[in-house]
Each structure stands twice: as structure tokens, then as C-alpha cells.
């Protein structure tokens, strides 16, 4: 499930993920927000917070890939906020494949992650 993070700087999207992400999380929550940003000519700046995570359904993985490719030139910054060891490892190994700039922050630096996503 994706829960929007409130009171972010203008132009920054933010979500906290819990449980298993499903295609409906992308279709109903994330993709409409990304579409509003790109329709307005903006760049995608996003903060994703994972205190715990149960994975990604097959449909969600497909939606993630489609969304990334559809807006590949619009991704500016992705701040990944987590203390999950396996996610830190995956981000360090495959972060270079992410469109835009990606940076990982520990949970204790959530505010710094938001500031980084909003910055230049």
C-alpha cells in the first residue's frame, strides 16, 4: 500500500510503502500524481519511504516498469528512505539503472531526503 506523505515542498511527491505493493497502488495512487507532474511540464522528484516491505506483485512490477519507461526523461530525483539491508544492497547494485538521480537515506534522515529531492 502507498500512503501519500503530506506537507512536502512544492514539486516533490512522497509516499510511504507498507505491505505488498499491488498494481492498484500504481494505477490509482502513483501514476495519476506522476501524470499531473509531467502534464504540467515538470520533472519527477519523489521520496519513497520503506520502513518495512512485503514485496511487489507481478502486476505492480509491470506497472513500475511501464511508468519508468513512459516518463524516462522526466525523472529528476528519487530519494529512497529505508533501513532494510536487502533494499540498501539492491539500490547500491542497481541504482545506476534508475532514470534520473537516485540516493538512499537511512530512516533517521527522512527530512534530509525530502530536502535533497527538492533541491537542485
Biopython code that builds the backbone (N, CA, C, O; Angstrom):
import numpy as np
from Bio.PDB.StructureBuilder import StructureBuilder

atoms = [
    (1, "UNK", "N", (0.835, -1.176, 0.000)),
    (1, "UNK", "CA", (0.000, 0.000, 0.000)),
    (1, "UNK", "C", (0.881, 1.241, 0.000)),
    (1, "UNK", "O", (1.891, 1.290, 0.703)),
    (2, "UNK", "N", (0.507, 2.226, -0.775)),
    (2, "UNK", "CA", (1.203, 3.506, -0.811)),
    (2, "UNK", "C", (0.353, 4.561, -0.111)),
    (2, "UNK", "O", (-0.816, 4.760, -0.443)),
    (3, "UNK", "N", (0.957, 5.227, 0.856)),
    (3, "UNK", "CA", (0.286, 6.302, 1.577)),
    (3, "UNK", "C", (1.010, 7.602, 1.264)),
    (3, "UNK", "O", (2.215, 7.705, 1.493)),
    (4, "UNK", "N", (0.293, 8.605, 0.740)),
    (4, "UNK", "CA", (0.948, 9.885, 0.428)),
    (4, "UNK", "C", (1.535, 10.536, 1.689)),
    (4, "UNK", "O", (0.951, 10.470, 2.771)),
    (5, "UNK", "N", (2.689, 11.159, 1.520)),
    (5, "UNK", "CA", (3.320, 11.938, 2.584)),
    (5, "UNK", "C", (2.841, 13.375, 2.409)),
    (5, "UNK", "O", (2.931, 13.936, 1.317)),
    (6, "UNK", "N", (2.345, 13.953, 3.462)),
    (6, "UNK", "CA", (1.786, 15.311, 3.424)),
    (6, "UNK", "C", (2.866, 16.362, 3.662)),
    (6, "UNK", "O", (3.950, 16.057, 4.159)),
    (7, "UNK", "N", (2.552, 17.600, 3.300)),
    (7, "UNK", "CA", (3.372, 18.787, 3.586)),
    (7, "UNK", "C", (4.789, 18.711, 3.019)),
    (7, "UNK", "O", (5.756, 19.048, 3.700)),
    (8, "UNK", "N", (4.902, 18.270, 1.776)),
    (8, "UNK", "CA", (6.199, 18.238, 1.102)),
    (8, "UNK", "C", (6.408, 19.544, 0.344)),
    (8, "UNK", "O", (5.446, 20.249, 0.039)),
    (9, "UNK", "N", (7.667, 19.869, 0.039)),
    (9, "UNK", "CA", (7.926, 21.070, -0.766)),
    (9, "UNK", "C", (7.215, 20.956, -2.122)),
    (9, "UNK", "O", (6.964, 19.858, -2.619)),
    (10, "UNK", "N", (6.904, 22.099, -2.695)),
    (10, "UNK", "CA", (6.239, 22.102, -3.991)),
    (10, "UNK", "C", (7.080, 21.350, -5.014)),
    (10, "UNK", "O", (8.296, 21.525, -5.092)),
    (11, "UNK", "N", (6.416, 20.522, -5.783)),
    (11, "UNK", "CA", (7.095, 19.772, -6.826)),
    (11, "UNK", "C", (7.647, 18.426, -6.390)),
    (11, "UNK", "O", (8.212, 17.699, -7.208)),
    (12, "UNK", "N", (7.495, 18.078, -5.115)),
    (12, "UNK", "CA", (8.004, 16.798, -4.613)),
    (12, "UNK", "C", (6.830, 15.892, -4.272)),
    (12, "UNK", "O", (5.925, 16.270, -3.528)),
    (13, "UNK", "N", (6.865, 14.693, -4.832)),
    (13, "UNK", "CA", (5.898, 13.654, -4.482)),
    (13, "UNK", "C", (6.518, 12.794, -3.393)),
    (13, "UNK", "O", (7.738, 12.640, -3.350)),
    (14, "UNK", "N", (5.709, 12.238, -2.524)),
    (14, "UNK", "CA", (6.238, 11.374, -1.483)),
    (14, "UNK", "C", (5.232, 10.332, -1.050)),
    (14, "UNK", "O", (4.039, 10.612, -0.924)),
    (15, "UNK", "N", (5.729, 9.118, -0.821)),
    (15, "UNK", "CA", (4.870, 8.003, -0.425)),
    (15, "UNK", "C", (5.597, 7.105, 0.557)),
    (15, "UNK", "O", (6.803, 6.882, 0.455)),
    (16, "UNK", "N", (4.830, 6.596, 1.513)),
    (16, "UNK", "CA", (5.342, 5.573, 2.415)),
    (16, "UNK", "C", (4.709, 4.259, 1.982)),
    (16, "UNK", "O", (3.492, 4.170, 1.818)),
    (17, "UNK", "N", (5.534, 3.251, 1.800)),
    (17, "UNK", "CA", (5.068, 1.948, 1.337)),
    (17, "UNK", "C", (5.001, 0.980, 2.516)),
    (17, "UNK", "O", (5.921, 0.897, 3.330)),
    (18, "UNK", "N", (3.893, 0.255, 2.582)),
    (18, "UNK", "CA", (3.741, -0.790, 3.592)),
    (18, "UNK", "C", (3.097, -2.000, 2.932)),
    (18, "UNK", "O", (2.366, -1.876, 1.949)),
    (19, "UNK", "N", (3.380, -3.158, 3.486)),
    (19, "UNK", "CA", (2.803, -4.381, 2.932)),
    (19, "UNK", "C", (3.330, -4.658, 1.540)),
    (19, "UNK", "O", (4.452, -4.281, 1.199)),
    (20, "UNK", "N", (2.514, -5.317, 0.744)),
    (20, "UNK", "CA", (2.876, -5.629, -0.635)),
    (20, "UNK", "C", (2.308, -4.562, -1.559)),
    (20, "UNK", "O", (1.132, -4.213, -1.458)),
    (21, "UNK", "N", (3.133, -4.047, -2.455)),
    (21, "UNK", "CA", (2.641, -3.091, -3.446)),
    (21, "UNK", "C", (1.939, -3.864, -4.552)),
    (21, "UNK", "O", (2.436, -4.884, -5.031)),
    (22, "UNK", "N", (0.779, -3.362, -4.946)),
    (22, "UNK", "CA", (-0.042, -4.008, -5.958)),
    (22, "UNK", "C", (-0.213, -3.066, -7.152)),
    (22, "UNK", "O", (0.079, -1.874, -7.057)),
    (23, "UNK", "N", (-0.676, -3.595, -8.242)),
    (23, "UNK", "CA", (-0.863, -2.768, -9.438)),
    (23, "UNK", "C", (-1.807, -1.603, -9.163)),
    (23, "UNK", "O", (-1.649, -0.533, -9.751)),
    (24, "UNK", "N", (-2.785, -1.793, -8.279)),
    (24, "UNK", "CA", (-3.716, -0.703, -7.949)),
    (24, "UNK", "C", (-3.002, 0.457, -7.259)),
    (24, "UNK", "O", (-3.428, 1.604, -7.399)),
    (25, "UNK", "N", (-1.927, 0.188, -6.518)),
    (25, "UNK", "CA", (-1.152, 1.276, -5.907)),
    (25, "UNK", "C", (-0.549, 2.171, -6.987)),
    (25, "UNK", "O", (-0.520, 3.393, -6.848)),
    (26, "UNK", "N", (-0.076, 1.560, -8.043)),
    (26, "UNK", "CA", (0.487, 2.333, -9.157)),
    (26, "UNK", "C", (-0.618, 3.023, -9.939)),
    (26, "UNK", "O", (-0.560, 4.229, -10.180)),
    (27, "UNK", "N", (-1.623, 2.255, -10.333)),
    (27, "UNK", "CA", (-2.697, 2.765, -11.194)),
    (27, "UNK", "C", (-3.517, 3.867, -10.512)),
    (27, "UNK", "O", (-3.858, 4.864, -11.149)),
    (28, "UNK", "N", (-3.834, 3.696, -9.227)),
    (28, "UNK", "CA", (-4.755, 4.609, -8.541)),
    (28, "UNK", "C", (-4.068, 5.705, -7.738)),
    (28, "UNK", "O", (-4.678, 6.740, -7.469)),
    (29, "UNK", "N", (-2.818, 5.499, -7.352)),
    (29, "UNK", "CA", (-2.139, 6.455, -6.466)),
    (29, "UNK", "C", (-0.944, 7.116, -7.158)),
    (29, "UNK", "O", (-0.929, 8.332, -7.347)),
    (30, "UNK", "N", (0.030, 6.334, -7.525)),
    (30, "UNK", "CA", (1.297, 6.877, -8.012)),
    (30, "UNK", "C", (1.212, 7.440, -9.435)),
    (30, "UNK", "O", (1.666, 8.556, -9.690)),
    (31, "UNK", "N", (0.641, 6.678, -10.345)),
    (31, "UNK", "CA", (0.621, 7.121, -11.742)),
    (31, "UNK", "C", (-0.181, 8.407, -11.968)),
    (31, "UNK", "O", (0.260, 9.249, -12.750)),
    (32, "UNK", "N", (-1.334, 8.598, -11.325)),
    (32, "UNK", "CA", (-2.029, 9.882, -11.516)),
    (32, "UNK", "C", (-1.196, 11.073, -11.031)),
    (32, "UNK", "O", (-1.221, 12.135, -11.653)),
    (33, "UNK", "N", (-0.464, 10.907, -9.933)),
    (33, "UNK", "CA", (0.373, 12.008, -9.429)),
    (33, "UNK", "C", (1.523, 12.291, -10.391)),
    (33, "UNK", "O", (1.826, 13.449, -10.678)),
    (34, "UNK", "N", (2.158, 11.242, -10.883)),
    (34, "UNK", "CA", (3.255, 11.407, -11.848)),
    (34, "UNK", "C", (2.728, 12.054, -13.124)),
    (34, "UNK", "O", (3.385, 12.924, -13.697)),
    (35, "UNK", "N", (1.564, 11.640, -13.564)),
    (35, "UNK", "CA", (0.977, 12.200, -14.779)),
    (35, "UNK", "C", (0.690, 13.693, -14.626)),
    (35, "UNK", "O", (0.914, 14.466, -15.558)),
    (36, "UNK", "N", (0.192, 14.105, -13.447)),
    (36, "UNK", "CA", (-0.058, 15.538, -13.205)),
    (36, "UNK", "C", (1.237, 16.341, -13.306)),
    (36, "UNK", "O", (1.253, 17.437, -13.867)),
    (37, "UNK", "N", (2.316, 15.791, -12.761)),
    (37, "UNK", "CA", (3.608, 16.478, -12.818)),
    (37, "UNK", "C", (4.081, 16.601, -14.255)),
    (37, "UNK", "O", (4.471, 17.686, -14.687)),
    (38, "UNK", "N", (4.053, 15.518, -14.994)),
    (38, "UNK", "CA", (4.578, 15.543, -16.359)),
    (38, "UNK", "C", (3.674, 16.318, -17.304)),
    (38, "UNK", "O", (4.166, 16.973, -18.223)),
    (39, "UNK", "N", (2.356, 16.259, -17.096)),
    (39, "UNK", "CA", (1.443, 17.047, -17.932)),
    (39, "UNK", "C", (1.687, 18.544, -17.752)),
    (39, "UNK", "O", (1.493, 19.331, -18.679)),
    (40, "UNK", "N", (2.116, 18.927, -16.546)),
    (40, "UNK", "CA", (2.416, 20.330, -16.277)),
    (40, "UNK", "C", (3.817, 20.731, -16.699)),
    (40, "UNK", "O", (4.239, 21.864, -16.464)),
    (41, "UNK", "N", (4.542, 19.807, -17.320)),
    (41, "UNK", "CA", (5.884, 20.112, -17.803)),
    (41, "UNK", "C", (6.968, 19.980, -16.749)),
    (41, "UNK", "O", (8.112, 20.368, -16.986)),
    (42, "UNK", "N", (6.627, 19.442, -15.595)),
    (42, "UNK", "CA", (7.599, 19.335, -14.516)),
    (42, "UNK", "C", (8.431, 18.070, -14.561)),
    (42, "UNK", "O", (8.167, 17.148, -15.334)),
    (43, "UNK", "N", (9.439, 18.055, -13.714)),
    (43, "UNK", "CA", (10.293, 16.889, -13.539)),
    (43, "UNK", "C", (9.787, 16.108, -12.331)),
    (43, "UNK", "O", (9.209, 16.678, -11.405)),
    (44, "UNK", "N", (10.010, 14.806, -12.353)),
    (44, "UNK", "CA", (9.541, 13.958, -11.266)),
    (44, "UNK", "C", (10.599, 13.912, -10.174)),
    (44, "UNK", "O", (11.722, 13.453, -10.384)),
    (45, "UNK", "N", (10.209, 14.398, -9.009)),
    (45, "UNK", "CA", (11.040, 14.360, -7.809)),
    (45, "UNK", "C", (10.209, 13.615, -6.779)),
    (45, "UNK", "O", (9.096, 14.027, -6.452)),
    (46, "UNK", "N", (10.750, 12.522, -6.270)),
    (46, "UNK", "CA", (9.927, 11.677, -5.419)),
    (46, "UNK", "C", (10.719, 11.143, -4.229)),
    (46, "UNK", "O", (11.910, 10.847, -4.328)),
    (47, "UNK", "N", (10.023, 11.032, -3.113)),
    (47, "UNK", "CA", (10.580, 10.441, -1.889)),
    (47, "UNK", "C", (9.781, 9.178, -1.625)),
    (47, "UNK", "O", (8.556, 9.223, -1.509)),
    (48, "UNK", "N", (10.475, 8.052, -1.531)),
    (48, "UNK", "CA", (9.843, 6.767, -1.254)),
    (48, "UNK", "C", (10.376, 6.241, 0.068)),
    (48, "UNK", "O", (11.578, 6.024, 0.215)),
    (49, "UNK", "N", (9.490, 6.037, 1.023)),
    (49, "UNK", "CA", (9.870, 5.608, 2.369)),
    (49, "UNK", "C", (9.415, 4.165, 2.568)),
    (49, "UNK", "O", (8.240, 3.840, 2.393)),
    (50, "UNK", "N", (10.372, 3.300, 2.939)),
    (50, "UNK", "CA", (10.101, 1.891, 3.166)),
    (50, "UNK", "C", (10.557, 1.489, 4.566)),
    (50, "UNK", "O", (11.683, 1.019, 4.730)),
    (51, "UNK", "N", (9.695, 1.666, 5.593)),
    (51, "UNK", "CA", (10.075, 1.204, 6.932)),
    (51, "UNK", "C", (10.133, -0.320, 6.992)),
    (51, "UNK", "O", (10.956, -0.888, 7.709)),
    (52, "UNK", "N", (9.266, -0.969, 6.245)),
    (52, "UNK", "CA", (9.227, -2.426, 6.075)),
    (52, "UNK", "C", (8.566, -2.654, 4.727)),
    (52, "UNK", "O", (7.935, -1.749, 4.181)),
    (53, "UNK", "N", (8.706, -3.849, 4.190)),
    (53, "UNK", "CA", (8.119, -4.077, 2.877)),
    (53, "UNK", "C", (7.953, -5.554, 2.632)),
    (53, "UNK", "O", (8.837, -6.352, 2.945)),
    (54, "UNK", "N", (6.803, -5.921, 2.062)),
    (54, "UNK", "CA", (6.498, -7.326, 1.789)),
    (54, "UNK", "C", (6.609, -7.681, 0.318)),
    (54, "UNK", "O", (6.252, -8.790, -0.080)),
    (55, "UNK", "N", (7.095, -6.763, -0.487)),
    (55, "UNK", "CA", (7.330, -7.085, -1.884)),
    (55, "UNK", "C", (6.404, -6.387, -2.857)),
    (55, "UNK", "O", (5.683, -5.448, -2.521)),
    (56, "UNK", "N", (6.459, -6.891, -4.082)),
    (56, "UNK", "CA", (5.796, -6.285, -5.224)),
    (56, "UNK", "C", (5.064, -7.399, -5.965)),
    (56, "UNK", "O", (5.671, -8.415, -6.303)),
    (57, "UNK", "N", (3.786, -7.225, -6.217)),
    (57, "UNK", "CA", (3.066, -8.225, -7.008)),
    (57, "UNK", "C", (3.576, -8.164, -8.451)),
    (57, "UNK", "O", (4.204, -7.185, -8.856)),
    (58, "UNK", "N", (3.300, -9.211, -9.211)),
    (58, "UNK", "CA", (3.710, -9.225, -10.616)),
    (58, "UNK", "C", (3.114, -8.061, -11.384)),
    (58, "UNK", "O", (3.794, -7.449, -12.207)),
    (59, "UNK", "N", (1.861, -7.751, -11.127)),
    (59, "UNK", "CA", (1.202, -6.628, -11.794)),
    (59, "UNK", "C", (1.843, -5.303, -11.430)),
    (59, "UNK", "O", (1.971, -4.418, -12.275)),
    (60, "UNK", "N", (2.245, -5.163, -10.177)),
    (60, "UNK", "CA", (2.892, -3.926, -9.731)),
    (60, "UNK", "C", (4.262, -3.771, -10.385)),
    (60, "UNK", "O", (4.655, -2.666, -10.758)),
    (61, "UNK", "N", (4.982, -4.870, -10.522)),
    (61, "UNK", "CA", (6.292, -4.809, -11.180)),
    (61, "UNK", "C", (6.135, -4.324, -12.624)),
    (61, "UNK", "O", (6.931, -3.519, -13.107)),
    (62, "UNK", "N", (5.110, -4.818, -13.297)),
    (62, "UNK", "CA", (4.849, -4.392, -14.669)),
    (62, "UNK", "C", (4.491, -2.909, -14.726)),
    (62, "UNK", "O", (4.994, -2.182, -15.584)),
    (63, "UNK", "N", (3.620, -2.453, -13.815)),
    (63, "UNK", "CA", (3.225, -1.043, -13.775)),
    (63, "UNK", "C", (4.439, -0.155, -13.481)),
    (63, "UNK", "O", (4.559, 0.934, -14.044)),
    (64, "UNK", "N", (5.332, -0.609, -12.611)),
    (64, "UNK", "CA", (6.540, 0.134, -12.279)),
    (64, "UNK", "C", (7.409, 0.314, -13.521)),
    (64, "UNK", "O", (7.886, 1.413, -13.806)),
    (65, "UNK", "N", (7.604, -0.758, -14.238)),
    (65, "UNK", "CA", (8.412, -0.698, -15.458)),
    (65, "UNK", "C", (7.783, 0.223, -16.500)),
    (65, "UNK", "O", (8.477, 1.037, -17.109)),
    (66, "UNK", "N", (6.479, 0.098, -16.706)),
    (66, "UNK", "CA", (5.788, 0.949, -17.678)),
    (66, "UNK", "C", (5.900, 2.421, -17.303)),
    (66, "UNK", "O", (6.184, 3.264, -18.153)),
    (67, "UNK", "N", (5.673, 2.729, -16.021)),
    (67, "UNK", "CA", (5.721, 4.118, -15.576)),
    (67, "UNK", "C", (7.125, 4.693, -15.765)),
    (67, "UNK", "O", (7.278, 5.820, -16.236)),
    (68, "UNK", "N", (8.145, 3.921, -15.399)),
    (68, "UNK", "CA", (9.510, 4.388, -15.557)),
    (68, "UNK", "C", (9.874, 4.665, -17.006)),
    (68, "UNK", "O", (10.504, 5.678, -17.313)),
    (69, "UNK", "N", (9.481, 3.773, -17.886)),
    (69, "UNK", "CA", (9.815, 3.929, -19.299)),
    (69, "UNK", "C", (8.986, 5.022, -19.966)),
    (69, "UNK", "O", (9.495, 5.756, -20.813)),
    (70, "UNK", "N", (7.722, 5.134, -19.592)),
    (70, "UNK", "CA", (6.845, 6.129, -20.211)),
    (70, "UNK", "C", (7.330, 7.548, -19.940)),
    (70, "UNK", "O", (7.147, 8.438, -20.770)),
    (71, "UNK", "N", (7.940, 7.757, -18.796)),
    (71, "UNK", "CA", (8.382, 9.102, -18.405)),
    (71, "UNK", "C", (9.905, 9.148, -18.202)),
    (71, "UNK", "O", (10.398, 9.917, -17.377)),
    (72, "UNK", "N", (10.629, 8.343, -18.935)),
    (72, "UNK", "CA", (12.059, 8.148, -18.681)),
    (72, "UNK", "C", (12.865, 9.451, -18.663)),
    (72, "UNK", "O", (13.830, 9.552, -17.906)),
    (73, "UNK", "N", (12.507, 10.425, -19.454)),
    (73, "UNK", "CA", (13.283, 11.672, -19.487)),
    (73, "UNK", "C", (12.826, 12.679, -18.434)),
    (73, "UNK", "O", (13.440, 13.735, -18.288)),
    (74, "UNK", "N", (11.775, 12.374, -17.711)),
    (74, "UNK", "CA", (11.217, 13.310, -16.731)),
    (74, "UNK", "C", (11.675, 13.049, -15.299)),
    (74, "UNK", "O", (11.453, 13.886, -14.424)),
    (75, "UNK", "N", (12.312, 11.904, -15.041)),
    (75, "UNK", "CA", (12.757, 11.577, -13.684)),
    (75, "UNK", "C", (13.965, 12.438, -13.333)),
    (75, "UNK", "O", (14.978, 12.407, -14.030)),
    (76, "UNK", "N", (13.857, 13.199, -12.263)),
    (76, "UNK", "CA", (14.944, 14.073, -11.819)),
    (76, "UNK", "C", (15.645, 13.475, -10.602)),
    (76, "UNK", "O", (16.848, 13.213, -10.640)),
    (77, "UNK", "N", (14.882, 13.259, -9.508)),
    (77, "UNK", "CA", (15.482, 12.746, -8.279)),
    (77, "UNK", "C", (14.545, 11.758, -7.594)),
    (77, "UNK", "O", (13.341, 11.986, -7.479)),
    (78, "UNK", "N", (15.134, 10.657, -7.146)),
    (78, "UNK", "CA", (14.412, 9.649, -6.376)),
    (78, "UNK", "C", (15.165, 9.466, -5.068)),
    (78, "UNK", "O", (16.310, 9.014, -5.058)),
    (79, "UNK", "N", (14.516, 9.821, -3.966)),
    (79, "UNK", "CA", (15.110, 9.636, -2.638)),
    (79, "UNK", "C", (14.496, 8.377, -2.037)),
    (79, "UNK", "O", (13.292, 8.326, -1.786)),
    (80, "UNK", "N", (15.311, 7.378, -1.811)),
    (80, "UNK", "CA", (14.877, 6.121, -1.212)),
    (80, "UNK", "C", (15.240, 6.159, 0.268)),
    (80, "UNK", "O", (16.415, 6.257, 0.623)),
    (81, "UNK", "N", (14.229, 6.081, 1.128)),
    (81, "UNK", "CA", (14.434, 6.172, 2.572)),
    (81, "UNK", "C", (14.109, 4.817, 3.184)),
    (81, "UNK", "O", (12.954, 4.392, 3.191)),
    (82, "UNK", "N", (15.133, 4.140, 3.698)),
    (82, "UNK", "CA", (14.938, 2.813, 4.279)),
    (82, "UNK", "C", (16.145, 2.400, 5.111)),
    (82, "UNK", "O", (17.261, 2.883, 4.917)),
    (83, "UNK", "N", (15.884, 1.497, 6.036)),
    (83, "UNK", "CA", (16.952, 0.845, 6.796)),
    (83, "UNK", "C", (17.006, -0.644, 6.475)),
    (83, "UNK", "O", (17.753, -1.385, 7.114)),
    (84, "UNK", "N", (16.226, -1.089, 5.497)),
    (84, "UNK", "CA", (16.189, -2.501, 5.125)),
    (84, "UNK", "C", (17.482, -2.872, 4.401)),
    (84, "UNK", "O", (17.767, -2.355, 3.320)),
    (85, "UNK", "N", (18.259, -3.768, 5.001)),
    (85, "UNK", "CA", (19.569, -4.129, 4.451)),
    (85, "UNK", "C", (19.498, -4.602, 3.004)),
    (85, "UNK", "O", (20.308, -4.179, 2.178)),
    (86, "UNK", "N", (18.549, -5.465, 2.687)),
    (86, "UNK", "CA", (18.486, -6.007, 1.330)),
    (86, "UNK", "C", (18.158, -4.910, 0.316)),
    (86, "UNK", "O", (18.653, -4.940, -0.811)),
    (87, "UNK", "N", (17.327, -3.944, 0.710)),
    (87, "UNK", "CA", (16.963, -2.860, -0.199)),
    (87, "UNK", "C", (18.149, -1.919, -0.411)),
    (87, "UNK", "O", (18.343, -1.393, -1.507)),
    (88, "UNK", "N", (18.932, -1.714, 0.634)),
    (88, "UNK", "CA", (20.143, -0.897, 0.527)),
    (88, "UNK", "C", (21.111, -1.547, -0.466)),
    (88, "UNK", "O", (21.711, -0.866, -1.298)),
    (89, "UNK", "N", (21.254, -2.866, -0.368)),
    (89, "UNK", "CA", (22.149, -3.592, -1.268)),
    (89, "UNK", "C", (21.665, -3.502, -2.710)),
    (89, "UNK", "O", (22.450, -3.219, -3.614)),
    (90, "UNK", "N", (20.382, -3.741, -2.924)),
    (90, "UNK", "CA", (19.827, -3.672, -4.282)),
    (90, "UNK", "C", (19.997, -2.269, -4.857)),
    (90, "UNK", "O", (20.365, -2.114, -6.021)),
    (91, "UNK", "N", (19.729, -1.244, -4.043)),
    (91, "UNK", "CA", (19.876, 0.140, -4.518)),
    (91, "UNK", "C", (21.317, 0.444, -4.903)),
    (91, "UNK", "O", (21.569, 1.132, -5.892)),
    (92, "UNK", "N", (22.258, -0.067, -4.123)),
    (92, "UNK", "CA", (23.661, 0.210, -4.433)),
    (92, "UNK", "C", (24.119, -0.543, -5.681)),
    (92, "UNK", "O", (24.969, -0.050, -6.421)),
    (93, "UNK", "N", (23.564, -1.728, -5.920)),
    (93, "UNK", "CA", (23.961, -2.506, -7.090)),
    (93, "UNK", "C", (23.280, -2.052, -8.378)),
    (93, "UNK", "O", (23.893, -2.049, -9.446)),
    (94, "UNK", "N", (22.006, -1.669, -8.269)),
    (94, "UNK", "CA", (21.223, -1.400, -9.469)),
    (94, "UNK", "C", (20.715, 0.031, -9.579)),
    (94, "UNK", "O", (19.978, 0.347, -10.514)),
    (95, "UNK", "N", (21.086, 0.893, -8.659)),
    (95, "UNK", "CA", (20.636, 2.275, -8.692)),
    (95, "UNK", "C", (21.019, 2.997, -9.972)),
    (95, "UNK", "O", (20.309, 3.904, -10.406)),
    (96, "UNK", "N", (22.130, 2.609, -10.582)),
    (96, "UNK", "CA", (22.582, 3.245, -11.812)),
    (96, "UNK", "C", (21.599, 3.010, -12.957)),
    (96, "UNK", "O", (21.621, 3.744, -13.946)),
    (97, "UNK", "N", (20.740, 2.000, -12.839)),
    (97, "UNK", "CA", (19.766, 1.701, -13.888)),
    (97, "UNK", "C", (18.511, 2.571, -13.771)),
    (97, "UNK", "O", (17.683, 2.606, -14.682)),
    (98, "UNK", "N", (18.383, 3.260, -12.659)),
    (98, "UNK", "CA", (17.202, 4.078, -12.406)),
    (98, "UNK", "C", (17.292, 5.366, -13.220)),
    (98, "UNK", "O", (18.335, 6.019, -13.250)),
    (99, "UNK", "N", (16.184, 5.729, -13.885)),
    (99, "UNK", "CA", (16.218, 7.011, -14.600)),
    (99, "UNK", "C", (16.330, 8.155, -13.599)),
    (99, "UNK", "O", (15.765, 8.081, -12.508)),
    (100, "UNK", "N", (17.040, 9.188, -13.954)),
    (100, "UNK", "CA", (17.255, 10.296, -13.029)),
    (100, "UNK", "C", (18.317, 9.941, -11.996)),
    (100, "UNK", "O", (19.029, 8.945, -12.128)),
    (101, "UNK", "N", (18.403, 10.758, -10.993)),
    (101, "UNK", "CA", (19.388, 10.572, -9.936)),
    (101, "UNK", "C", (18.712, 9.921, -8.734)),
    (101, "UNK", "O", (17.643, 10.357, -8.308)),
    (102, "UNK", "N", (19.331, 8.882, -8.190)),
    (102, "UNK", "CA", (18.769, 8.211, -7.024)),
    (102, "UNK", "C", (19.773, 8.251, -5.880)),
    (102, "UNK", "O", (20.978, 8.097, -6.080)),
    (103, "UNK", "N", (19.247, 8.461, -4.679)),
    (103, "UNK", "CA", (20.102, 8.475, -3.497)),
    (103, "UNK", "C", (19.347, 7.800, -2.361)),
    (103, "UNK", "O", (18.146, 8.010, -2.192)),
    (104, "UNK", "N", (20.059, 6.988, -1.585)),
    (104, "UNK", "CA", (19.473, 6.270, -0.468)),
    (104, "UNK", "C", (19.781, 6.991, 0.836)),
    (104, "UNK", "O", (20.900, 7.456, 1.054)),
    (105, "UNK", "N", (18.772, 7.078, 1.702)),
    (105, "UNK", "CA", (18.900, 7.714, 3.005)),
    (105, "UNK", "C", (18.409, 6.758, 4.086)),
    (105, "UNK", "O", (17.451, 6.019, 3.863)),
    (106, "UNK", "N", (19.049, 6.761, 5.252)),
    (106, "UNK", "CA", (18.505, 5.976, 6.365)),
    (106, "UNK", "C", (17.223, 6.626, 6.887)),
    (106, "UNK", "O", (16.990, 7.814, 6.662)),
    (107, "UNK", "N", (16.399, 5.851, 7.577)),
    (107, "UNK", "CA", (15.115, 6.354, 8.088)),
    (107, "UNK", "C", (15.305, 7.603, 8.950)),
    (107, "UNK", "O", (14.465, 8.502, 8.926)),
    (108, "UNK", "N", (16.382, 7.664, 9.695)),
    (108, "UNK", "CA", (16.634, 8.811, 10.572)),
    (108, "UNK", "C", (16.886, 10.100, 9.789)),
    (108, "UNK", "O", (16.844, 11.187, 10.365)),
    (109, "UNK", "N", (17.146, 9.994, 8.486)),
    (109, "UNK", "CA", (17.422, 11.173, 7.659)),
    (109, "UNK", "C", (16.296, 11.451, 6.657)),
    (109, "UNK", "O", (16.543, 11.938, 5.553)),
    (110, "UNK", "N", (15.093, 11.145, 7.043)),
    (110, "UNK", "CA", (13.932, 11.365, 6.177)),
    (110, "UNK", "C", (13.816, 12.830, 5.744)),
    (110, "UNK", "O", (13.550, 13.108, 4.575)),
    (111, "UNK", "N", (14.013, 13.763, 6.672)),
    (111, "UNK", "CA", (13.925, 15.190, 6.335)),
    (111, "UNK", "C", (15.013, 15.596, 5.333)),
    (111, "UNK", "O", (14.764, 16.399, 4.434)),
    (112, "UNK", "N", (16.206, 15.043, 5.492)),
    (112, "UNK", "CA", (17.292, 15.332, 4.556)),
    (112, "UNK", "C", (16.970, 14.779, 3.169)),
    (112, "UNK", "O", (17.313, 15.386, 2.154)),
    (113, "UNK", "N", (16.314, 13.629, 3.136)),
    (113, "UNK", "CA", (15.926, 13.023, 1.852)),
    (113, "UNK", "C", (14.928, 13.926, 1.122)),
    (113, "UNK", "O", (15.017, 14.118, -0.090)),
    (114, "UNK", "N", (13.995, 14.466, 1.867)),
    (114, "UNK", "CA", (12.993, 15.370, 1.276)),
    (114, "UNK", "C", (13.673, 16.628, 0.745)),
    (114, "UNK", "O", (13.368, 17.082, -0.358)),
    (115, "UNK", "N", (14.586, 17.187, 1.522)),
    (115, "UNK", "CA", (15.309, 18.387, 1.085)),
    (115, "UNK", "C", (16.137, 18.090, -0.160)),
    (115, "UNK", "O", (16.190, 18.912, -1.075)),
    (116, "UNK", "N", (16.782, 16.932, -0.206)),
    (116, "UNK", "CA", (17.586, 16.571, -1.367)),
    (116, "UNK", "C", (16.703, 16.423, -2.610)),
    (116, "UNK", "O", (17.055, 16.910, -3.685)),
    (117, "UNK", "N", (15.570, 15.759, -2.462)),
    (117, "UNK", "CA", (14.667, 15.576, -3.600)),
    (117, "UNK", "C", (14.194, 16.927, -4.156)),
    (117, "UNK", "O", (14.019, 17.081, -5.364)),
    (118, "UNK", "N", (13.993, 17.893, -3.269)),
    (118, "UNK", "CA", (13.511, 19.214, -3.692)),
    (118, "UNK", "C", (14.610, 20.075, -4.272)),
    (118, "UNK", "O", (14.320, 21.013, -5.014)),
    (119, "UNK", "N", (15.850, 19.791, -3.961)),
    (119, "UNK", "CA", (16.973, 20.655, -4.359)),
    (119, "UNK", "C", (17.398, 20.491, -5.794)),
    (119, "UNK", "O", (16.818, 19.720, -6.559)),
    (120, "UNK", "N", (18.442, 21.249, -6.146)),
    (120, "UNK", "CA", (18.986, 21.195, -7.498)),
    (120, "UNK", "C", (20.133, 20.220, -7.536)),
    (120, "UNK", "O", (20.739, 20.021, -8.588)),
]
sb = StructureBuilder()
sb.init_structure("model")
sb.init_model(0)
sb.init_chain("A")
sb.init_seg("    ")
for serial, (resi, resn, name, xyz) in enumerate(atoms, 1):
    if name == "N":
        sb.init_residue(resn, " ", resi, " ")
    sb.init_atom(name, np.array(xyz, "f"), 0.0, 1.0, " ", f" {name:<3s}", serial, name[0])
structure = sb.get_structure()
